[in-house]
């Protein structure tokens, strides 16, 4: 994937820096990051740069006007999370469960 840097240079993103080649013994020796008796360490948490995504949404009519072919249809969504004071920004306290999928014309077996 090509991207532009802040200095307008074009670069190619071709390598993910996670996971690293670190021995298990070194990973097991890492101290908890947030609480003395905690379980989150630098080894089992996401890097700061993880989780980026982009999505272009428009109506079918707008896509047709631009000569684009829709690749998906959003039939519903759900959001779940915990407060930033518990574990920073963004972690889910549980997997989001969509509303009853049949109301969107599909079954639970289509979700993974």
C-alpha angles and dihedrals in degrees: 000000000000121000139171123243124220087264091056095251116143116233136177118235103212107141132059111212094212131114106034126204097255124152116248091237091059092048091050091052095057116116122234113271102218112016130030090236095033128123101215112103135164087262100057101036129080121262116252091253096053123109104038117153141158131205130184112207127188140141121276089249092055091049092051091049089055095045092248127142116224111239099191144005124227108222098169144329143204135208129206132167148130132252120279090242089065101052113345122267125332112006118138119235087206137352110284112253115211119226113267100310093215089073087064095047100258140087133247089250089072093064121086 
